[in-house]
């Protein structure tokens, strides 16, 4: 239950608007005099008379306050940790996206993990419950979502997940139905490629559950080297350009369906099935007949994925069981100059399940002590067969991974329990044990302190220690030798054709990781709609498993047995099978803000703080619902939709980033001249900006990213400079339902939306040069970003 203090004036205004805001105490109480108990001790001539109108109630009780207890919005998370961002319906509509997948892409700066180890997809909950997998929500339309909540990683512990990704909770509307068709087409401004897609979908949400069916077909034409301005070292390579593709041609077909049903008042079940197939054709260079007869690589990837989940209550404990199965098959044919054809077939099957039980163990001195326990199992089977002129190579790999994970949250301070006077403080302890079938047992543990200093300020401190096994292909993939690979050699400053060896390394060790995080989240009470966050992370890892790094002089000194040169020192072969680094350590600060406000809303009497619009994108006050909260189109109170503007800005500053490959070799400083990947060293600064305005169905959004460059030192050609890069993306969209004159003249446009997207507005390319100002061939813009500026037009119609 949330406690909200509202003046009786706000109460009267709400009743006048005909809205309860899910506050039964307000909605059911008539506008009239206080209860008899409140005036029993007053003389009759001093007892207030019943007001005749809402306006009288407003005047009579403008200065009085009452305390009401209201239930949380159905589907919101019940947690003491504050949300770092929230979006209501209007905020969601302002992004102009077509489904949850696009919405998460747009929210990436806000949902990216603050743990400092990169970022995968956030953990997704629906109406505060675990789901079987991302496939259940991937294609949900934004119109079906009432609210989006973004929480820090520590919330994941309460739902049976490890604290390595942020948590996004989707609150769905209880009744919703939509049929939609989406069509789009796009081209890069430099030409050479056309992409198109059509995607029909159906969604129905009722009291008994939901059903969502989607299909899609996406086509991309081929982009050849001759269609980009590449500066070749050898004129012969320029002549071969029409026979080589930068981006292959592809066709993707997909269909998926999700069915979710309520089995009882407290139990529901869901299942998701998805089948997709992608056919791709690439050109590898002139064949025996020359440029007119290019060598081809023809591949087909087919994937079947399925997930299922059941959620319910066992007394006061919530339980969930999930399962999954996926089968990914790939077949590739590659032409050779001698007329032979290489064939590669692979099949990977993954399967598993988990069972989670979460609830209150007992009532502690400062609140309920909560426990979450998860038992899990996952299996993986991978086999491949490579047929080449020099023989057949097969691989047969497997891994079974049972595990147990648990977390215990203990409240330490809470003024409501008369324990402590400055906010609430809780401690969460977590632990996990996994036992891979092909590796030693892996153990992890963590501790997290969450201090809600005030209703608008919270602090988090966490430490995690965990172990991770290398992937089974890193360990056991069969060796694969590939000739004629273009590679930049730092030692000579030349771009050469070499033979590479890839595959697995059975000698890899398990990685041990130690992570410290300190976080602050603040919604300044004096600025409604603003949310600020600051996170400091320090990560230290031992025996990290990595792909073989970029061959700088430092790396070559550490792995001399992996490099083959001829008598003239020219690089001719490189063994790129994965390796362990002895130690990797980095630290960073990431701070950001979200600020959003509504404008042009229909007039209504303000509450005690003058609140008129809906909440901003920032996290809400802890006090629960507010008098002026609005929904999406039409708002919570109905009527015309107003406008909204929003901006978010995040800045990541890397303080340290070092790697020790092995004892006795100098430590690499990735912020000061060293590198382990082909993309250069670490970029010290990363800025991410997203903002937009939405009004009367028309919207514009701008997203921008800037990362500072780096320099890789050494080599006969001197330093290799990776310049900084700033990219801007624009989205313009209009919901034609809010253009009555147009839809009146052209009725078929009702329910339509048009969106124009421009990616990389200024066609920015990272400039990479050696000490002589020369751009190495494999670092030319045509290779590192062949698409460049890209324009796409989308039409979406709902029925």
JOTAQUI-V997314 format. One record per residue. BURIAL is b if it has 9 or more other ideal C-beta (glycine too) atoms within 8 Angstrom, else e. D_FIRST is the distance of its C-alpha to the first C-alpha in Angstrom with 2 decimals. Layout:
# JOTAQUI-V997314
burial: <BURIAL & BURIAL>
d_first: <D_FIRST & D_FIRST>
This chain:
# JOTAQUI-V997314
burial: <e & b & b & b & e & b & b & b & b & b & b & b & b & b & b & e & e & e & e & e & b & b & b & b & b & b & b & e & e & e & b & e & e & e & e & e & e & e & b & e & e & e & e & e & e & e & b & e & e & e & b & e & e & b & e & b & b & b & e & e & b & b & e & e & e & b & e & b & e & b & e & b & b & b & b & b & b & e & e & e & b & b & b & b & b & b & e & b & b & b & b & b & b & b & b & b & b & e & b & b & e & b & b & b & e & b & b & b & b & b & b & b & b & b & b & b & b & e & e & e & e & b & b & b & b & b & b & b & b & b & b & b & b & e & b & b & b & b & b & b & b & b & b & b & b & b & b & b & b & b & b & b & b & b & b & b & b & b & b & b & b & b & b & b & b & b & b & b & b & b & b & b & e & e & e & b & e & b & b & b & b & b & b & b & b & b & b & b & b & b & e & e & b & e & b & b & b & b & b & b & b & b & b & b & b & e & e & e & b & b & b & b & b & b & b & b & b & b & b & b & e & b & b & b & b & e & b & b & e & b & e & b & e & e & e & e & b & b & e & b & b & b & b & b & b & b & b & b & b & b & b & b & b & b & b & b & b & b & b & b & b & b & e & e & e & e & b & b & b & b & b & b & b & b & b & b & b & b & b & b & b & b & b & b & b & b & b & e & e & e & b & e & e & b & b & b & b & b & b & b & b & b & b & b & b & b & b & b & b & b & b & b & b & e & e & e & b & b & b & b & b & b & b & b & b & b & b & b & b & b & b & b & b & b & b & b & e & e & e & e & e & b & b & b & b & b & b & b & b & b & b & b & b & b & b & b & b & b & b & b & e & e & e & b & e & b & b & b & b & b & b & b & b & b & b & b & b & b & b & b & b & b & b & b & b & b & e & e & e & e & e & e & b & b & b & e & b & b & b & b & b & b & b & b & b & b & b & b & b & b & b & b & b & b & b & e & b & e & b & b & e & e & b & b & b & b & b & b & b & b & b & b & b & b & b & b & e & e & e & e & e & b & b & b & b & b & b & b & b & b & b & b & e & e & e & b & b & b & b & b & b & b & b & b & b & b & b & e & b & b & e & b & b & b & b & b & b & b & b & b & e & b & e & e & b & e & b & b & b & b & b & b & b & e & b & b & e & b & b & b & b & b & b & b & b & e & e & b & e & b & b & b & b & b & b & b & b & b & b & b & b & b & b & e & e & e & e & e & b & b & b & b & b & b & b & b & b & b & b & b & b & b & b & b & b & b & e & b & b & b & b & b & b & b & b & b & e & b & b & e & e & e & b & e & e & e & e & e & e & b & b & b & b & b & b & b & b & b & b & b & b & b & b & b & b & b & b & b & b & b & b & b & b & b & b & b & b & b & b & e & b & e & e & b & e & b & b & b & e & e & b & b & b & b & b & b & b & b & b & b & b & e & b & b & b & b & b & b & b & b & b & b & b & e & b & e & b & e & e & e & b & b & b & b & b & b & b & b & b & b & b & b & b & b & e & e & b & b & b & b & b & e & e & e & b & e & e & b & b & b & b & e & b & b & b & b & e & e & e & b & b & b & b & e & b & b & b & b & b & b & b & b & b & b & b & e & b & b & b & b & b & b & b & b & b & b & b & b & b & b & b & b & e & b & b & e & b & b & b & b & b & b & b & b & b & e & b & b & b & b & b & b & b & b & b & b & b & b & b & e & e & b & b & e & e & e & e & e & b & e & e & b & b & b & b & b & b & b & b & b & b & e & b & b & b & b & e & b & b & b & e & e & e & e & b & b & b & b & b & b & b & b & b & b & e & b & e & b & b & b & b & b & b & b & b & b & b & b & e>
d_first: <0.00 & 3.77 & 6.63 & 9.72 & 13.20 & 15.51 & 19.08 & 20.36 & 22.72 & 20.04 & 18.81 & 22.40 & 22.95 & 20.13 & 21.53 & 24.96 & 24.05 & 22.93 & 19.52 & 16.10 & 14.21 & 11.80 & 10.91 & 12.23 & 12.63 & 14.89 & 16.58 & 17.64 & 18.85 & 22.51 & 24.06 & 26.03 & 26.51 & 23.91 & 23.40 & 26.48 & 24.97 & 24.60 & 28.34 & 29.96 & 31.59 & 32.93 & 36.44 & 36.76 & 38.43 & 35.60 & 32.72 & 31.56 & 32.75 & 30.62 & 30.75 & 32.65 & 30.95 & 27.85 & 30.10 & 30.86 & 27.18 & 26.86 & 29.95 & 29.16 & 25.67 & 25.91 & 25.48 & 22.89 & 19.15 & 16.35 & 12.79 & 10.32 & 6.70 & 5.99 & 4.89 & 6.10 & 9.85 & 11.24 & 13.01 & 11.48 & 11.58 & 8.97 & 11.16 & 11.93 & 14.99 & 15.18 & 16.68 & 20.33 & 20.67 & 18.98 & 21.02 & 20.27 & 22.86 & 25.31 & 25.28 & 25.91 & 28.70 & 30.28 & 31.24 & 33.58 & 33.08 & 33.75 & 31.44 & 28.83 & 31.70 & 33.02 & 29.64 & 29.18 & 32.76 & 32.04 & 28.98 & 31.00 & 31.17 & 27.39 & 26.83 & 29.84 & 29.17 & 29.32 & 30.77 & 34.27 & 35.75 & 35.95 & 33.39 & 33.01 & 30.61 & 26.92 & 24.82 & 23.43 & 20.31 & 19.71 & 16.32 & 15.08 & 17.95 & 21.34 & 24.37 & 28.03 & 29.29 & 29.55 & 31.87 & 29.07 & 27.78 & 30.90 & 32.10 & 29.00 & 29.79 & 27.67 & 27.39 & 25.23 & 22.48 & 19.63 & 18.36 & 19.59 & 17.83 & 20.18 & 19.25 & 21.76 & 23.57 & 21.66 & 18.65 & 21.28 & 21.59 & 18.22 & 19.57 & 23.02 & 24.92 & 26.96 & 25.97 & 28.79 & 27.27 & 24.38 & 21.55 & 21.20 & 18.49 & 19.65 & 17.43 & 20.00 & 20.58 & 20.38 & 23.96 & 26.63 & 30.34 & 32.86 & 36.38 & 37.64 & 40.80 & 41.11 & 44.48 & 45.36 & 48.42 & 49.14 & 52.03 & 52.63 & 54.65 & 57.39 & 57.70 & 58.67 & 55.54 & 53.61 & 50.20 & 48.83 & 45.98 & 44.91 & 41.63 & 40.63 & 37.18 & 35.24 & 31.52 & 29.84 & 26.15 & 25.53 & 23.20 & 25.20 & 25.15 & 27.20 & 30.75 & 32.09 & 35.83 & 37.57 & 41.15 & 43.01 & 46.43 & 47.07 & 50.57 & 51.79 & 55.46 & 57.37 & 57.88 & 61.15 & 62.31 & 65.00 & 62.37 & 61.23 & 63.31 & 63.84 & 66.50 & 68.16 & 70.27 & 72.60 & 74.02 & 74.09 & 70.30 & 70.16 & 72.45 & 70.11 & 66.99 & 67.04 & 66.90 & 63.69 & 60.16 & 57.46 & 54.83 & 55.60 & 55.37 & 52.57 & 51.15 & 47.70 & 46.63 & 43.19 & 41.18 & 37.78 & 35.46 & 31.93 & 30.82 & 27.28 & 26.64 & 23.96 & 25.62 & 23.08 & 19.54 & 18.37 & 21.48 & 23.16 & 26.30 & 28.05 & 31.50 & 33.11 & 36.86 & 38.74 & 42.46 & 44.08 & 47.63 & 49.14 & 52.89 & 54.24 & 57.79 & 58.93 & 62.37 & 63.67 & 67.04 & 70.56 & 71.81 & 75.38 & 76.10 & 74.86 & 72.17 & 72.64 & 71.72 & 68.59 & 66.99 & 63.78 & 60.63 & 59.05 & 55.74 & 53.24 & 49.72 & 47.91 & 44.36 & 42.46 & 38.83 & 36.43 & 32.93 & 30.89 & 27.48 & 25.60 & 21.89 & 20.39 & 18.50 & 20.38 & 18.42 & 15.23 & 17.19 & 17.51 & 21.16 & 23.21 & 26.95 & 28.75 & 32.46 & 34.82 & 38.51 & 40.50 & 44.24 & 45.74 & 49.49 & 51.76 & 55.48 & 57.56 & 61.26 & 62.96 & 66.51 & 69.02 & 72.07 & 74.42 & 73.15 & 71.07 & 67.41 & 64.79 & 62.02 & 58.64 & 56.27 & 52.95 & 50.21 & 46.85 & 44.56 & 41.10 & 38.95 & 36.23 & 32.85 & 29.86 & 27.49 & 24.09 & 21.91 & 18.58 & 16.26 & 15.71 & 19.13 & 18.41 & 16.46 & 18.13 & 19.01 & 16.37 & 13.61 & 13.83 & 16.99 & 16.73 & 19.86 & 21.02 & 24.56 & 26.69 & 30.24 & 32.22 & 35.73 & 37.49 & 41.12 & 43.44 & 46.98 & 49.16 & 52.80 & 55.14 & 58.83 & 60.82 & 64.33 & 66.63 & 70.37 & 70.40 & 68.60 & 65.39 & 62.35 & 59.58 & 56.23 & 54.20 & 51.01 & 48.07 & 45.07 & 42.65 & 39.55 & 37.45 & 34.61 & 31.74 & 28.76 & 26.01 & 23.40 & 21.71 & 18.93 & 19.15 & 17.07 & 19.83 & 18.53 & 15.39 & 15.93 & 12.89 & 14.97 & 18.10 & 19.43 & 20.88 & 20.77 & 20.74 & 17.53 & 16.09 & 18.59 & 18.50 & 21.47 & 21.83 & 25.14 & 26.52 & 29.83 & 31.81 & 35.21 & 37.15 & 40.67 & 42.59 & 45.63 & 47.86 & 46.60 & 45.65 & 42.19 & 39.59 & 37.09 & 34.14 & 31.62 & 29.22 & 27.13 & 24.37 & 22.97 & 19.92 & 19.71 & 17.15 & 19.62 & 17.84 & 15.15 & 17.96 & 20.10 & 19.78 & 22.63 & 23.33 & 26.38 & 27.36 & 30.54 & 31.53 & 34.77 & 35.68 & 38.75 & 39.71 & 42.77 & 44.96 & 44.80 & 47.25 & 49.31 & 49.49 & 50.94 & 53.10 & 53.81 & 57.52 & 59.61 & 60.23 & 63.06 & 62.91 & 65.94 & 66.30 & 62.88 & 62.80 & 61.80 & 62.06 & 63.92 & 63.07 & 66.12 & 68.56 & 66.52 & 67.49 & 65.64 & 67.19 & 67.06 & 66.15 & 65.48 & 62.02 & 60.91 & 57.31 & 55.70 & 54.01 & 54.57 & 54.21 & 54.44 & 51.08 & 48.85 & 45.09 & 43.16 & 41.34 & 38.65 & 37.02 & 34.32 & 32.80 & 30.13 & 28.88 & 26.37 & 24.95 & 22.48 & 22.36 & 21.34 & 23.62 & 22.01 & 25.44 & 25.75 & 23.11 & 23.04 & 24.68 & 23.52 & 25.88 & 26.12 & 28.84 & 29.59 & 32.54 & 33.71 & 36.63 & 37.75 & 40.68 & 42.09 & 45.13 & 47.31 & 45.65 & 47.06 & 48.27 & 50.48 & 53.81 & 53.43 & 55.51 & 59.06 & 59.48 & 62.25 & 59.72 & 58.40 & 61.96 & 62.91 & 60.06 & 60.87 & 64.62 & 65.00 & 62.75 & 65.06 & 68.47 & 70.86 & 74.43 & 77.45 & 76.71 & 73.14 & 71.61 & 68.37 & 69.04 & 66.32 & 62.88 & 60.95 & 57.31 & 55.77 & 52.58 & 52.78 & 50.74 & 50.27 & 50.40 & 47.58 & 45.41 & 43.40 & 41.52 & 39.11 & 37.46 & 35.17 & 33.06 & 31.47 & 30.19 & 28.48 & 26.75 & 27.16 & 26.56 & 26.77 & 27.19 & 30.28 & 32.17 & 29.12 & 29.94 & 29.90 & 27.10 & 26.37 & 24.45 & 21.41 & 21.90 & 22.48 & 24.67 & 22.38 & 24.14 & 23.81 & 21.13 & 19.67 & 22.30 & 22.70 & 21.36 & 17.83 & 15.42 & 14.39 & 11.36 & 10.19 & 8.95 & 11.22 & 14.59 & 17.15 & 19.78 & 18.12 & 20.58 & 21.16 & 24.45 & 27.73 & 27.45 & 24.08 & 20.97 & 23.00 & 26.17 & 29.48 & 31.36 & 29.90 & 30.38 & 31.23 & 29.60 & 30.96 & 29.65 & 31.21 & 30.49 & 32.89 & 33.03 & 35.85 & 36.69 & 39.37 & 40.99 & 42.24 & 44.10 & 45.02 & 47.74 & 49.17 & 51.64 & 53.33 & 55.27 & 56.71 & 59.88 & 58.91 & 57.76 & 54.03 & 53.01 & 51.16 & 49.56 & 48.98 & 52.64 & 55.00 & 53.98 & 52.46 & 51.56 & 51.05 & 53.10 & 50.68 & 51.81 & 50.07 & 46.53 & 45.57 & 44.38 & 42.36 & 40.11 & 38.66 & 36.40 & 35.83 & 34.09 & 33.74 & 34.14 & 34.29 & 33.38 & 34.50 & 35.67 & 35.56 & 37.62 & 36.50 & 38.04 & 36.67 & 38.38 & 37.71 & 39.94 & 40.55 & 42.94 & 44.03 & 46.81 & 49.82 & 51.40 & 54.89 & 56.41 & 59.46 & 62.66 & 64.99 & 68.46 & 67.10 & 65.12 & 61.42 & 59.31 & 57.12 & 53.86 & 53.17 & 49.81 & 48.16 & 46.08 & 45.01 & 43.45 & 42.01 & 41.64 & 39.91 & 40.78 & 39.24 & 39.23 & 37.38 & 40.27 & 38.18 & 37.68 & 41.47 & 42.56 & 46.18 & 46.56 & 44.85 & 46.81 & 50.01 & 48.97 & 46.59 & 46.41 & 44.38 & 41.40 & 38.34 & 40.04 & 39.21 & 41.82 & 41.17 & 43.75 & 43.03 & 45.30 & 44.79 & 46.62 & 47.76 & 50.48 & 51.60 & 51.00 & 52.43 & 52.30 & 55.84 & 57.07 & 60.53 & 62.83 & 64.83 & 67.37 & 64.82 & 65.26 & 62.35 & 62.73 & 62.98 & 59.83 & 57.80 & 58.99 & 56.36 & 57.60 & 56.59 & 53.35 & 51.91 & 54.19 & 51.86 & 51.52 & 50.35 & 48.89 & 48.30 & 46.39 & 45.94 & 43.32 & 43.04 & 40.03 & 39.94 & 37.20 & 37.90>
